[in-house]
Every structure is written in structure tokens, then in C-alpha cells.
């Protein structure tokens, strides 16, 4: 009985496996909305190395939607990726928030060298039929 409890406790306290980078090149995704900016750094196989957001850095409420908060989130994610062994990054930006350019600035100051910068903001095309014009 005691051995079963020890196994259960050991299973709960299992540590996360540290990800070893095989290449110093990473992919950085920035999702910028009107309320928050989320920065995630992953390798080319899709494994997340580090991620940060304005809320994770410590900003709350309307302060999360500022450019300064996005800069700090970018710095945090980039510095964690650099400690994992990343050197250069391709950056993909999505969204129309205030923190778009600020997060890129934070990634640069966090220690990553940016080799490619792309904007993949989803833009609607086609869509539903517009409402009829009102009668005059």
C-alpha cells in the first residue's frame, strides 16, 4: 500500500523534459490583438521552446494592450530561447494590435537575430453578402 502511494506522489512531481535544440534557428510567432500580445518561440518541427505574453510578464488590465508590455513579452520569450541555444529567428506576425512592432523590437533586444519578418494577418475575402441598401 505504501509503495503505491509513493509511486503516485512520484508521478505527480515528475519534471518537464528540457527541450534540446538541434539547430540554432527558430520560428517566432507573434499574435497581437487589441487586448494582449502573445509571443511563442518554436523550432521547425513545431516544438515550443519558450512562450510569453503581456500577462505572463506581469501587466494586468488595460496595460496589457500597450506597446511597452509587448516589448517586455518579446524580450522575455527571446531571452529564454537564447538560453536554450537559439541564435537567429524567423518572425511571423499575426493580428492588428498595438504590440506588433514593439514585440519585434523586444525580440531583437532579447538577443535573437531576425533573418526573416513576415506578416500573416488573416484578411477576410469573399465572405457573406452585404445587407441591402435602404430605400430612399
Buried (B, 14 or more C-beta within 10 A) or exposed (E): EEEEEEEEEEEEEEEEEEBEBEEBBBBBBBBBBEEBBBBBBBBEEEEEBBBBBBBBBEBEEEEBBBBBBBBBBBBBBBBBBBEBBBBEBBBBBBBEBBBBBBBBBBBBBBBBEBEEBEEEEEEEEEEEEEEEEEEE
